Amino acid sequence: MRQLFRTIFSLVFILVSLSTFAQKKKDYTPFVDPFIGTGGHGHTYPGAVVPFGMVQLSPDTRLTGWDGCSGYYYADTVVYGFSHTHLSGTGIADYCDVLFMPTTGEPQFKNTDYLSGFKKKNEVATPGYYKTHLDKYNIDVELTASTRVGVHRYNFPGTDQANIIIDLQHRDEVLDSWIEVVNDHEIRGFRRSRSWAADQSLYFYAKFSKPFKSYGIASNDQLQLGRSKSQGKNIKMFVRFDNPGEVVAKVGISSVSVDGALKNLDSEVPDFNFKKVQKEAKTLWINELAKIEVEGGGPDATAQQEPQNMNPGTGYNSQTGSFRQPKQKKQPVVDYAKIKQTIFYTALYHAMLAPNVYSDVDGQYRGMDQKVHTAEGFNYYTVFSLWDTYRAEDPLLNLIDRKRTLDFVKSFLAMYEQGGLLPIWPLASNETYCMVGNHSIPVIVDAYAKGIRDFNTEEAFTAMKAAVNRNQFGLDSYRKNGVVLSDDEPESVSKTLEYAFDDWCIAQMANMLNKPDDYKEFIQRAQYWKNNFNNQIGFMQARANGGWYTPFEPTEINNNYTEGNSWQYSFLAPQDIDGLMDRMGGKAAFEAKLDELFTTDSKLTGREQADVSGLIGQYAHGNEPSHHMAYLYNFTDSPDKTQFYVTKILREEYSDKPDGLSGNEDCGQMSAWYVISSLGIYNIAPGQQQFQIGTPQFDKAVINLENGKKFAILNPGASISRGDIYLQGMNLNKKSYSKLYLNYDDIENGGEFEVLTGRLPNKMFVQGLEKPTSKITDNLIVPDPYILAPSKTFKLAFNIEIKCADSAARIYYSIDGSAPTVNSTLYSSPINISSNTTVKAIAVEGEKKSFVDEGAFTKIRDDIKLMLVNKYLPNYADEGDNTLINGIHGKVNWRLGNWQGYQGNDLVAIIDMGQVKPIKQVSLGTLQDTRSWIVFPQYVQYWVSDDGNNYKLATTVNTKVDIKDLTVQTQEFTAPLNLNSRYIKLIAKQYGPLPEWHESKGQPSYIFADEITVE
C-alpha cells in the first residue's frame, strides 16, 4: 500500500510539474495581429480559429473578386455575416460555408438586405477570438472556436424580434442543401457546393443557448413560417428569440454526416461556456507559438537610431564590400523590436492556419473518392497549397511540428489510395490540380530525410513514381523529350523545372531506400532543367519547334511560365546550383546575374499578373518561385549579399500593417519564409540536410524541439544597430564555426549557434567559410541540341543552325523523317531549307546521347497575300502577320500560342489572290473559352471584290455555339462561295462585353482566330 501511495504521489507530482511547466510557457499571443495580410493582396482572414483547425469562423465582407478570396478585406465597411470555413491567403476563392447573421426586426433573406455596416474601431481580433459590432442592428458579435466547432456569442438589444439568419446559398454555387429543425434549441443541415473544389460536402449541427420562439425557412426566397425542413439549391432560414439578451450558438461541422457534426460538437464544446472555449483556444495558441521563442530584434525604442537605407540601387562598391548610402535625415523613434516580434509571431500564427484537420473526432472523413473512410492513428488533413508550401512552410514544420508532418504524409498516402494520385492541391475531398509540379513529393522526402519515417515508405515510393510517370500536364512530353515542349503544353518552362526538382527528390528517396536503378533514372531526370537553359543568353527559355520560343524577353509574363517570367525562373534549379552556375559561365558570372536580378530597373512586360508582386528588380517576393534566390549568393564569393538581401526583404516586404504581405499568404508559405529567414536559416532544397545561413534577426531565438531539446540562435548585434547585418564571426556550441550552412542534425541535436554581426561586409571572413553544396555529379546527361531558325514558316529559302550547350558534344541529324543515330549525318555547317522539311537531331558525347530534337518548317503558300485591317494583340501574335495563312491550325489549348487574339476590334482581313480566280469555299478557324473571355464571333461576313475597292456581301455565317457553352472548343466558319473573285474580305464580329452572369461581366471579349483557308 505504501509503495502504491508513493507511485500515485510520484505520478501526481509529475503531472503537476508538467502542468506547471505548460503554464509557464510564455504567452506570445499579444504579438499576433490577425489583421496583417487582410489588406493589400495578402488574402488572409481575421476570424477565430485554432491551430490547423477544421473550423475558421470569420466575418464575410466581400463576395467576389480576387481580393475577396478569403471572404474578408480590410478596407470593407459592411459585413454579410459569419461563416465557418475560410481559406488563408489563396488566389482562388472557395469555402465561406454556412453563414450565420444576427439581425433584428422582420427577417430578410437577400444578403444585400440583411448585411450591416461596422466600424474598424469596434473590431478586435486575437488568436482564437474575433469581435465586432453590427451598427445596423446594435448587436455585439463575438466568435471563438475549437478544432471542429465554431462558437458565436451575440448580445442583442431589447427586442422581441431578435433573429439569426442561416444562409446556405451564401457564396459558392450550391448543388444541393437541406436544413431541419430538431427542437427549439437545435437545427441541423447540409450543403453541397461547387467552386474551386468541384464537389464539396459539408454537414453542420447547431445548438443555441436559449430556445427560439419561432422560425421559418425560405426556399427560393419564398418564406414559410413554422416549416421545419426544406431541401433545394436556395435554402435560408431564420430563428427568432424574444428579448434574449445574450445568445450563444455553437456549430459543429463535418464532411461525413450530421451525426459526425453532432459528435464533433458534443465532444469539443459540451456546454455553452463561451469564455471557456475562448480560453482553451488561446491556450492552444500559446503552446504552438511558444515552439519558437524570440527576444529583442531591434535597438531600444528610447534611443534615436540612424536610419538604414536598404536600397542597393545607389551602387555596390566591390572594394569596400558595401552599398553606398545617401545622407538621410533622422527619423522618428521606432520600437523595431516590438514591430519585428509582431510580424514574426503573426507570421508564425499564419503558418499554423493550414493545412486543416478534415477528419472528425471519431476519425471519419470523406476521401478523394467521395466515400467515407476512417483515419486510424492519425488526423486526416486537407488544404495543401503544396506548390507554395514545400519551399519554406513544410521545412519549418519538420523542425517544430513533426507529429503533424507525419499526419500530412499519411494523409497524402490515403489520398493516393482513394484517388489514385498523390495530392497536388487538395481541397475538401477534391483535387483541384492547381499550380504545377507534384510537390507532395518533396514534403514526403524531406520528412523521411529528417527522420520522420513512421509511414509505409514502399507505398510512398510507388506513389511518387506513379505521380511523375502519368500522362498529364506535359509529363509525357517531359519524359519523351527531356523537357516539356511549349508546342505540347502551356507553362512548359515552369513545369520542366518543377518536375526536375521532384525527380531529384525521388532520386534522394531511392538512394535512402537503396534502390540504385531508380536512383540512376531519377537523378538523370533531375537534370532536365538543362534542356530549358539557353546557354547563348543565360536564361531559362521555352523550347518550341526544335529551338527556342521567340520572340523572347526575360521580363515578359506569358504562357510559358507559371505566374512569372524568365527572370523569376532562371534560378530555379535548387537541386543543382553548382551545375547552373557552370552553365551561366562560372561563379563570377552567376553572381553578376544575381546582381542584375535584384538591381535591374527593367519593368514587367507581357500580360497582367497580379501575383507577380513584391518586386526588387525582377526578384518577386510576392510569389514563391523567387523565395530561395537571395540565398544563392552563399554559393558565390559574396555571401554578404545574401545577408544584405535577406535583411532587405524581411524589412521591406513585410510590415505590421494590414497590407503587410507583399503577395498572397498562400496557406502559410509567405509567412513561413519570414519565420525561418528571421531565424537566420533557410533550406533551399527540401530533401537535403543543409540550412543556408543568412542573418538572424533577433538577439535570441530558441527553437523548442519535439525531442525535448532546444536550439538557440543568438545575434547580440540585432539590438545594437539596425545596420549590423553582416556576419563577422560564428560559433556553434561555443566553438568557432566556419560553414555557411547548418546541417539538420546540428539543429535537431540541440545546442547554441551564435553569430556576430557588424555594419560592413567582412569579405575576408565570409570568403573563408565552407560553402553549401548543391550539385549533381553522377549519371550526367547530354543536354538536347537546339535549332536556330528565323521562323517555323517561310516564303523564301533560309538556313538553320544546330547547336548544343555542351561544346564537346557531336551533333547528328536527319531530314528524311527517320530518327537520327551516330550513323546519321554529322552536323558541321548550316542547313538550307527551301521546302516543307522536318529536321531531327541528337547530341552525342562519348557513350551518352541526348533526346531527339525535332523542328518542322512549313512553306507558306505564295499565291495569296493577307492584309489585316485591325492589328492583333502583341501578347497573342503567334507567327505574326502571316499567322492566319501559314497552313498551321491552332490547337484547342490556346495557351500553346497557336492563335491570334483580337480585343476591342473586330477581326477584319483581306485576302488577295493576285488575280480573279474561282473560289469554291473559304473558312475561318476560331476558338471559344468563355471562362477566359475568348468567345466565338457573333458571325463572320465574307465580302468579295475584283478590284479591291468595291465589295459586295457574299454570305454571312452565324455562330452555332452559345457563349454559355463553357466547353473549350473550336469552330470553323465555313462559307461555300462557288464564284470568281480576286479579293475576299472577312469580318469576324466581336461578341462584345461579357454578359451579366459572367464573373467578369462587362469586360471586352476576345476573338481568337487561326486559320483562313481558301479553296
Solvent accessible surface area in square Angstrom, and as a share of the most:
residue,aa,sasa,rsa
1,M,187,0.84
2,R,181,0.66
3,Q,122,0.54
4,L,99,0.49
5,F,134,0.56
6,R,140,0.51
7,T,60,0.35
8,I,88,0.45
9,F,123,0.51
10,S,54,0.35
11,L,100,0.50
12,V,75,0.43
13,F,127,0.53
14,I,88,0.45
15,L,115,0.57
16,V,86,0.50
17,S,45,0.29
18,L,105,0.52
19,S,51,0.33
20,T,52,0.30
21,F,128,0.53
22,A,44,0.34
23,Q,141,0.63
24,K,153,0.65
25,K,68,0.29
26,K,108,0.46
27,D,47,0.24
28,Y,4,0.02
29,T,7,0.04
30,P,106,0.66
31,F,48,0.20
32,V,9,0.05
33,D,44,0.23
34,P,0,0.00
35,F,26,0.11
36,I,6,0.03
37,G,0,0.00
38,T,0,0.00
39,G,5,0.05
40,G,25,0.24
41,H,73,0.33
42,G,0,0.00
43,H,2,0.01
44,T,0,0.00
45,Y,1,0.01
46,P,0,0.00
47,G,0,0.00
48,A,0,0.00
49,V,0,0.00
50,V,1,0.00
51,P,12,0.08
52,F,0,0.00
53,G,0,0.00
54,M,11,0.05
55,V,0,0.00
56,Q,1,0.00
57,L,0,0.00
58,S,0,0.00
59,P,1,0.01
60,D,1,0.00
61,T,5,0.03
62,R,73,0.27
63,L,50,0.25
64,T,107,0.62
65,G,53,0.51
66,W,74,0.26
67,D,25,0.13
68,G,0,0.00
69,C,3,0.02
70,S,1,0.00
71,G,0,0.00
72,Y,1,0.00
73,Y,33,0.12
74,Y,67,0.26
75,A,71,0.55
76,D,19,0.10
77,T,84,0.49
78,V,51,0.29
79,V,2,0.01
80,Y,29,0.11
81,G,0,0.00
82,F,0,0.00
83,S,0,0.00
84,H,0,0.00
85,T,4,0.02
86,H,3,0.01
87,L,1,0.01
88,S,4,0.02
89,G,0,0.00
90,T,2,0.01
91,G,24,0.23
92,I,74,0.38
93,A,34,0.26
94,D,1,0.01
95,Y,10,0.04
96,C,0,0.00
97,D,1,0.00
98,V,1,0.00
99,L,0,0.00
100,F,0,0.00
101,M,0,0.00
102,P,0,0.00
103,T,4,0.02
104,T,32,0.19
105,G,24,0.23
106,E,112,0.50
107,P,16,0.10
108,Q,80,0.35
109,F,21,0.09
110,K,123,0.52
111,N,42,0.22
112,T,95,0.55
113,D,57,0.30
114,Y,1,0.00
115,L,38,0.19
116,S,0,0.00
117,G,24,0.23
118,F,10,0.04
119,K,97,0.41
120,K,59,0.25
121,K,166,0.70
122,N,48,0.24
123,E,16,0.07
124,V,65,0.37
125,A,11,0.08
126,T,57,0.33
127,P,5,0.03
128,G,1,0.01
129,Y,21,0.08
130,Y,1,0.00
131,K,70,0.30
132,T,2,0.01
133,H,39,0.18
134,L,0,0.00
135,D,56,0.29
136,K,113,0.48
137,Y,19,0.07
138,N,88,0.45
139,I,0,0.00
140,D,52,0.27
141,V,0,0.00
142,E,25,0.11
143,L,0,0.00
144,T,0,0.00
145,A,0,0.00
146,S,17,0.11
147,T,30,0.17
148,R,23,0.08
149,V,0,0.00
150,G,0,0.00
151,V,2,0.01
152,H,0,0.00
153,R,36,0.13
154,Y,0,0.00
155,N,76,0.39
156,F,8,0.03
157,P,38,0.24
158,G,76,0.73
159,T,30,0.17
160,D,74,0.38
161,Q,51,0.23
162,A,0,0.00
163,N,0,0.00
164,I,0,0.00
165,I,0,0.00
166,I,0,0.00
167,D,3,0.02
168,L,0,0.00
169,Q,72,0.32
170,H,5,0.02
171,R,47,0.17
172,D,15,0.08
173,E,94,0.42
174,V,11,0.07
175,L,31,0.15
176,D,36,0.19
177,S,0,0.00
178,W,45,0.16
179,I,0,0.00
180,E,35,0.16
181,V,19,0.11
182,V,59,0.34
183,N,66,0.34
184,D,71,0.37
185,H,64,0.29
186,E,31,0.14
187,I,0,0.00
188,R,70,0.25
189,G,0,0.00
190,F,20,0.08
191,R,2,0.01
192,R,86,0.31
193,S,2,0.01
194,R,106,0.39
195,S,46,0.30
196,W,36,0.13
197,A,1,0.00
198,A,59,0.46
199,D,34,0.18
200,Q,7,0.03
201,S,11,0.07
202,L,10,0.05
203,Y,37,0.14
204,F,0,0.00
205,Y,10,0.04
206,A,0,0.00
207,K,35,0.15
208,F,0,0.00
209,S,35,0.23
210,K,76,0.32
211,P,72,0.45
212,F,8,0.03
213,K,110,0.47
214,S,41,0.27
215,Y,52,0.20
216,G,0,0.00
217,I,0,0.00
218,A,0,0.00
219,S,23,0.15
220,N,101,0.52
221,D,64,0.33
222,Q,129,0.57
223,L,72,0.36
224,Q,91,0.41
225,L,132,0.65
226,G,46,0.44
227,R,90,0.33
228,S,51,0.33
229,K,103,0.44
230,S,5,0.03
231,Q,110,0.49
232,G,22,0.21
233,K,129,0.55
234,N,19,0.10
235,I,0,0.00
236,K,11,0.05
237,M,0,0.00
238,F,3,0.01
239,V,0,0.00
240,R,30,0.11
241,F,2,0.01
242,D,78,0.40
243,N,90,0.46
244,P,9,0.06
245,G,32,0.31
246,E,75,0.33
247,V,0,0.00
248,V,6,0.03
249,A,0,0.00
250,K,4,0.02
251,V,0,0.00
252,G,0,0.00
253,I,3,0.01
254,S,2,0.01
255,S,4,0.02
256,V,13,0.08
257,S,33,0.21
258,V,22,0.12
259,D,87,0.45
260,G,4,0.04
261,A,0,0.00
262,L,50,0.25
263,K,104,0.44
264,N,0,0.00
265,L,0,0.00
266,D,62,0.32
267,S,71,0.46
268,E,38,0.17
269,V,2,0.01
270,P,91,0.57
271,D,56,0.29
272,F,74,0.31
273,N,72,0.37
274,F,4,0.02
275,K,118,0.50
276,K,87,0.37
277,V,5,0.03
278,Q,39,0.17
279,K,148,0.63
280,E,79,0.36
281,A,1,0.01
282,K,84,0.36
283,T,60,0.35
284,L,79,0.39
285,W,0,0.00
286,I,31,0.16
287,N,45,0.23
288,E,24,0.11
289,L,0,0.00
290,A,5,0.04
291,K,36,0.15
292,I,0,0.00
293,E,46,0.21
294,V,2,0.01
295,E,93,0.42
296,G,22,0.21
297,G,2,0.02
298,G,5,0.05
299,P,2,0.01
300,D,90,0.47
301,A,32,0.25
302,T,125,0.73
303,A,40,0.31
304,Q,91,0.41
305,Q,45,0.20
306,E,121,0.54
307,P,28,0.18
308,Q,35,0.16
309,N,25,0.13
310,M,10,0.05
311,N,75,0.38
312,P,8,0.05
313,G,60,0.58
314,T,33,0.19
315,G,23,0.23
316,Y,64,0.24
317,N,66,0.34
318,S,89,0.57
319,Q,171,0.76
320,T,80,0.46
321,G,0,0.00
322,S,22,0.14
323,F,11,0.05
324,R,161,0.59
325,Q,78,0.34
326,P,67,0.42
327,K,208,0.88
328,Q,86,0.38
329,K,172,0.73
330,K,162,0.69
331,Q,82,0.36
332,P,104,0.65
333,V,78,0.45
334,V,50,0.29
335,D,55,0.29
336,Y,35,0.13
337,A,18,0.14
338,K,124,0.52
339,I,54,0.28
340,K,28,0.12
341,Q,21,0.09
342,T,21,0.12
343,I,13,0.07
344,F,0,0.00
345,Y,0,0.00
346,T,2,0.01
347,A,6,0.04
348,L,1,0.00
349,Y,0,0.00
350,H,1,0.01
351,A,0,0.00
352,M,0,0.00
353,L,2,0.01
354,A,3,0.02
355,P,10,0.06
356,N,7,0.03
357,V,7,0.04
358,Y,18,0.07
359,S,0,0.00
360,D,3,0.01
361,V,55,0.32
362,D,58,0.30
363,G,11,0.11
364,Q,63,0.28
365,Y,4,0.02
366,R,30,0.11
367,G,0,0.00
368,M,35,0.16
369,D,48,0.25
370,Q,59,0.26
371,K,134,0.57
372,V,66,0.38
373,H,51,0.23
374,T,64,0.37
375,A,8,0.06
376,E,137,0.61
377,G,71,0.68
378,F,35,0.15
379,N,57,0.29
380,Y,2,0.01
381,Y,3,0.01
382,T,3,0.02
383,V,2,0.01
384,F,4,0.02
385,S,3,0.02
386,L,1,0.00
387,W,6,0.02
388,D,5,0.03
389,T,9,0.05
390,Y,7,0.03
391,R,15,0.06
392,A,1,0.01
393,E,1,0.01
394,D,8,0.04
395,P,1,0.01
396,L,0,0.00
397,L,1,0.01
398,N,2,0.01
399,L,0,0.00
400,I,1,0.00
401,D,6,0.03
402,R,41,0.15
403,K,112,0.47
404,R,47,0.17
405,T,2,0.01
406,L,21,0.10
407,D,4,0.02
408,F,0,0.00
409,V,0,0.00
410,K,48,0.21
411,S,0,0.00
412,F,1,0.00
413,L,9,0.05
414,A,8,0.06
415,M,2,0.01
416,Y,42,0.16
417,E,109,0.49
418,Q,31,0.14
419,G,46,0.45
420,G,53,0.51
421,L,26,0.13
422,L,2,0.01
423,P,2,0.01
424,I,9,0.05
425,W,5,0.02
426,P,1,0.01
427,L,0,0.00
428,A,0,0.00
429,S,6,0.04
430,N,17,0.09
431,E,37,0.17
432,T,26,0.15
433,Y,89,0.34
434,C,22,0.13
435,M,42,0.19
436,V,9,0.05
437,G,5,0.05
438,N,3,0.01
439,H,3,0.01
440,S,0,0.00
441,I,0,0.00
442,P,0,0.00
443,V,2,0.01
444,I,0,0.00
445,V,0,0.00
446,D,2,0.01
447,A,0,0.00
448,Y,19,0.07
449,A,12,0.10
450,K,4,0.02
451,G,44,0.42
452,I,10,0.05
453,R,117,0.43
454,D,103,0.53
455,F,22,0.09
456,N,86,0.44
457,T,28,0.16
458,E,96,0.43
459,E,38,0.17
460,A,0,0.00
461,F,5,0.02
462,T,72,0.42
463,A,1,0.00
464,M,0,0.00
465,K,56,0.24
466,A,45,0.35
467,A,1,0.01
468,V,1,0.00
469,N,61,0.31
470,R,43,0.16
471,N,113,0.58
472,Q,56,0.25
473,F,72,0.30
474,G,5,0.05
475,L,1,0.00
476,D,68,0.35
477,S,5,0.03
478,Y,0,0.00
479,R,66,0.24
480,K,156,0.66
481,N,16,0.08
482,G,0,0.00
483,V,1,0.00
484,V,0,0.00
485,L,39,0.19
486,S,6,0.04
487,D,44,0.23
488,D,66,0.34
489,E,24,0.11
490,P,12,0.08
491,E,43,0.19
492,S,0,0.00
493,V,0,0.00
494,S,0,0.00
495,K,13,0.06
496,T,0,0.00
497,L,1,0.01
498,E,0,0.00
499,Y,5,0.02
500,A,0,0.00
501,F,2,0.01
502,D,0,0.00
503,D,0,0.00
504,W,23,0.08
505,C,0,0.00
506,I,0,0.00
507,A,0,0.00
508,Q,34,0.15
509,M,0,0.00
510,A,0,0.00
511,N,96,0.49
512,M,67,0.30
513,L,34,0.17
514,N,128,0.66
515,K,50,0.21
516,P,95,0.60
517,D,123,0.64
518,D,27,0.14
519,Y,42,0.16
520,K,106,0.45
521,E,73,0.33
522,F,0,0.00
523,I,4,0.02
524,Q,56,0.25
525,R,10,0.04
526,A,0,0.00
527,Q,0,0.00
528,Y,17,0.06
529,W,0,0.00
530,K,14,0.06
531,N,2,0.01
532,N,0,0.00
533,F,3,0.01
534,N,8,0.04
535,N,60,0.31
536,Q,91,0.41
537,I,75,0.38
538,G,12,0.12
539,F,18,0.07
540,M,0,0.00
541,Q,5,0.02
542,A,1,0.01
543,R,4,0.01
544,A,21,0.16
545,N,33,0.17
546,G,5,0.05
547,G,4,0.04
548,W,23,0.08
549,Y,65,0.25
550,T,90,0.52
551,P,112,0.70
552,F,55,0.23
553,E,78,0.35
554,P,24,0.15
555,T,6,0.03
556,E,36,0.16
557,I,3,0.02
558,N,26,0.13
559,N,27,0.14
560,N,11,0.05
561,Y,4,0.02
562,T,6,0.03
563,E,36,0.16
564,G,0,0.00
565,N,0,0.00
566,S,1,0.00
567,W,7,0.02
568,Q,5,0.02
569,Y,0,0.00
570,S,0,0.00
571,F,0,0.00
572,L,6,0.03
573,A,0,0.00
574,P,5,0.03
575,Q,4,0.02
576,D,2,0.01
577,I,0,0.00
578,D,35,0.18
579,G,11,0.11
580,L,0,0.00
581,M,11,0.05
582,D,92,0.48
583,R,53,0.19
584,M,23,0.10
585,G,61,0.59
586,G,21,0.20
587,K,77,0.33
588,A,82,0.63
589,A,39,0.30
590,F,0,0.00
591,E,27,0.12
592,A,58,0.45
593,K,27,0.12
594,L,0,0.00
595,D,41,0.21
596,E,82,0.37
597,L,0,0.00
598,F,3,0.01
599,T,64,0.37
600,T,28,0.16
601,D,123,0.64
602,S,41,0.26
603,K,158,0.67
604,L,54,0.27
605,T,61,0.36
606,G,32,0.31
607,R,65,0.24
608,E,170,0.76
609,Q,37,0.16
610,A,57,0.44
611,D,21,0.11
612,V,9,0.05
613,S,23,0.15
614,G,15,0.14
615,L,76,0.38
616,I,13,0.07
617,G,23,0.22
618,Q,1,0.00
619,Y,0,0.00
620,A,1,0.01
621,H,0,0.00
622,G,2,0.02
623,N,6,0.03
624,E,0,0.00
625,P,3,0.02
626,S,1,0.01
627,H,1,0.01
628,H,10,0.04
629,M,0,0.00
630,A,0,0.00
631,Y,0,0.00
632,L,0,0.00
633,Y,0,0.00
634,N,0,0.00
635,F,5,0.02
636,T,0,0.00
637,D,63,0.33
638,S,6,0.04
639,P,0,0.00
640,D,1,0.01
641,K,6,0.03
642,T,0,0.00
643,Q,1,0.00
644,F,1,0.00
645,Y,2,0.01
646,V,0,0.00
647,T,0,0.00
648,K,9,0.04
649,I,0,0.00
650,L,6,0.03
651,R,51,0.19
652,E,86,0.39
653,E,22,0.10
654,Y,7,0.03
655,S,36,0.23
656,D,39,0.20
657,K,113,0.48
658,P,35,0.22
659,D,89,0.46
660,G,3,0.02
661,L,13,0.06
662,S,22,0.14
663,G,2,0.02
664,N,8,0.04
665,E,0,0.00
666,D,14,0.07
667,C,2,0.01
668,G,0,0.00
669,Q,0,0.00
670,M,0,0.00
671,S,0,0.00
672,A,0,0.00
673,W,0,0.00
674,Y,5,0.02
675,V,0,0.00
676,I,1,0.00
677,S,0,0.00
678,S,1,0.00
679,L,1,0.01
680,G,0,0.00
681,I,1,0.00
682,Y,3,0.01
683,N,1,0.01
684,I,8,0.04
685,A,1,0.01
686,P,4,0.02
687,G,7,0.07
688,Q,29,0.13
689,Q,65,0.29
690,Q,24,0.11
691,F,0,0.00
692,Q,0,0.00
693,I,0,0.00
694,G,0,0.00
695,T,2,0.01
696,P,3,0.02
697,Q,8,0.04
698,F,3,0.01
699,D,37,0.19
700,K,73,0.31
701,A,3,0.02
702,V,17,0.10
703,I,0,0.00
704,N,34,0.17
705,L,10,0.05
706,E,81,0.36
707,N,72,0.37
708,G,67,0.64
709,K,96,0.41
710,K,109,0.46
711,F,0,0.00
712,A,13,0.10
713,I,1,0.00
714,L,32,0.16
715,N,1,0.01
716,P,60,0.38
717,G,4,0.04
718,A,10,0.08
719,S,37,0.24
720,I,116,0.59
721,S,21,0.14
722,R,45,0.16
723,G,3,0.03
724,D,16,0.08
725,I,3,0.01
726,Y,11,0.04
727,L,0,0.00
728,Q,58,0.26
729,G,10,0.10
730,M,6,0.02
731,N,39,0.20
732,L,26,0.13
733,N,74,0.38
734,K,163,0.69
735,K,151,0.64
736,S,104,0.67
737,Y,22,0.08
738,S,65,0.42
739,K,59,0.25
740,L,0,0.00
741,Y,12,0.05
742,L,0,0.00
743,N,48,0.24
744,Y,7,0.03
745,D,83,0.43
746,D,36,0.19
747,I,0,0.00
748,E,26,0.12
749,N,94,0.48
750,G,12,0.12
751,G,26,0.25
752,E,45,0.20
753,F,1,0.00
754,E,43,0.19
755,V,0,0.00
756,L,81,0.41
757,T,20,0.11
758,G,13,0.13
759,R,107,0.39
760,L,115,0.57
761,P,13,0.08
762,N,43,0.22
763,K,45,0.19
764,M,172,0.77
765,F,46,0.19
766,V,0,0.00
767,Q,88,0.39
768,G,62,0.60
769,L,10,0.05
770,E,86,0.39
771,K,43,0.18
772,P,5,0.03
773,T,84,0.49
774,S,9,0.06
775,K,115,0.49
776,I,11,0.06
777,T,93,0.54
778,D,57,0.30
779,N,50,0.26
780,L,73,0.36
781,I,26,0.13
782,V,5,0.03
783,P,2,0.01
784,D,8,0.04
785,P,0,0.00
786,Y,4,0.01
787,I,5,0.02
788,L,48,0.24
789,A,40,0.31
790,P,100,0.63
791,S,41,0.27
792,K,40,0.17
793,T,11,0.07
794,F,15,0.06
795,K,75,0.32
796,L,150,0.74
797,A,58,0.45
798,F,28,0.12
799,N,85,0.44
800,I,0,0.00
801,E,68,0.31
802,I,3,0.02
803,K,72,0.30
804,C,16,0.10
805,A,24,0.19
806,D,28,0.15
807,S,115,0.74
808,A,75,0.58
809,A,15,0.12
810,R,103,0.38
811,I,17,0.08
812,Y,21,0.08
813,Y,34,0.13
814,S,12,0.08
815,I,94,0.48
816,D,114,0.59
817,G,40,0.38
818,S,57,0.37
819,A,67,0.52
820,P,7,0.04
821,T,62,0.36
822,V,65,0.37
823,N,140,0.72
824,S,33,0.21
825,T,75,0.44
826,L,92,0.46
827,Y,38,0.14
828,S,100,0.64
829,S,63,0.40
830,P,72,0.45
831,I,17,0.09
832,N,93,0.48
833,I,2,0.01
834,S,63,0.41
835,S,63,0.41
836,N,107,0.55
837,T,24,0.14
838,T,44,0.25
839,V,0,0.00
840,K,37,0.16
841,A,0,0.00
842,I,6,0.03
843,A,0,0.00
844,V,2,0.01
845,E,56,0.25
846,G,55,0.53
847,E,169,0.76
848,K,90,0.38
849,K,118,0.50
850,S,14,0.09
851,F,59,0.25
852,V,57,0.33
853,D,10,0.05
854,E,89,0.40
855,G,1,0.01
856,A,47,0.36
857,F,4,0.02
858,T,35,0.21
859,K,85,0.36
860,I,7,0.03
861,R,103,0.38
862,D,109,0.56
863,D,62,0.32
864,I,4,0.02
865,K,136,0.58
866,L,29,0.14
867,M,111,0.49
868,L,33,0.16
869,V,82,0.47
870,N,37,0.19
871,K,130,0.55
872,Y,21,0.08
873,L,45,0.23
874,P,116,0.73
875,N,69,0.35
876,Y,41,0.16
877,A,23,0.18
878,D,43,0.22
879,E,60,0.27
880,G,16,0.15
881,D,82,0.42
882,N,50,0.26
883,T,0,0.00
884,L,0,0.00
885,I,4,0.02
886,N,3,0.02
887,G,53,0.51
888,I,48,0.24
889,H,98,0.44
890,G,13,0.13
891,K,97,0.41
892,V,74,0.43
893,N,54,0.28
894,W,24,0.08
895,R,90,0.33
896,L,20,0.10
897,G,24,0.23
898,N,19,0.10
899,W,6,0.02
900,Q,0,0.00
901,G,0,0.00
902,Y,1,0.01
903,Q,47,0.21
904,G,61,0.59
905,N,78,0.40
906,D,33,0.17
907,L,0,0.00
908,V,21,0.12
909,A,0,0.00
910,I,24,0.12
911,I,1,0.00
912,D,26,0.14
913,M,10,0.05
914,G,47,0.45
915,Q,115,0.51
916,V,75,0.43
917,K,55,0.23
918,P,110,0.69
919,I,3,0.02
920,K,130,0.55
921,Q,47,0.21
922,V,0,0.00
923,S,10,0.06
924,L,0,0.00
925,G,3,0.03
926,T,0,0.00
927,L,0,0.00
928,Q,0,0.00
929,D,7,0.03
930,T,0,0.00
931,R,150,0.55
932,S,29,0.19
933,W,65,0.23
934,I,2,0.01
935,V,4,0.02
936,F,3,0.01
937,P,1,0.01
938,Q,73,0.32
939,Y,58,0.22
940,V,0,0.00
941,Q,36,0.16
942,Y,0,0.00
943,W,67,0.23
944,V,7,0.04
945,S,6,0.04
946,D,90,0.47
947,D,73,0.38
948,G,26,0.25
949,N,122,0.63
950,N,112,0.57
951,Y,48,0.18
952,K,141,0.60
953,L,81,0.40
954,A,38,0.30
955,T,41,0.24
956,T,53,0.31
957,V,26,0.15
958,N,96,0.49
959,T,44,0.26
960,K,178,0.75
961,V,31,0.18
962,D,88,0.45
963,I,15,0.08
964,K,132,0.56
965,D,55,0.29
966,L,64,0.32
967,T,84,0.49
968,V,58,0.34
969,Q,38,0.17
970,T,64,0.37
971,Q,19,0.09
972,E,87,0.39
973,F,1,0.00
974,T,51,0.30
975,A,1,0.01
976,P,94,0.59
977,L,19,0.09
978,N,113,0.58
979,L,52,0.26
980,N,97,0.50
981,S,1,0.01
982,R,72,0.26
983,Y,34,0.13
984,I,1,0.00
985,K,44,0.19
986,L,0,0.00
987,I,38,0.19
988,A,0,0.00
989,K,73,0.31
990,Q,17,0.07
991,Y,70,0.27
992,G,20,0.19
993,P,94,0.59
994,L,6,0.03
995,P,26,0.16
996,E,139,0.62
997,W,116,0.41
998,H,10,0.05
999,E,161,0.72
1000,S,27,0.17
1001,K,115,0.49
1002,G,51,0.49
1003,Q,80,0.35
1004,P,59,0.37
1005,S,2,0.01
1006,Y,36,0.14
1007,I,0,0.00
1008,F,4,0.02
1009,A,0,0.00
1010,D,4,0.02
1011,E,7,0.03
1012,I,5,0.03
1013,T,45,0.26
1014,V,10,0.06
1015,E,98,0.44
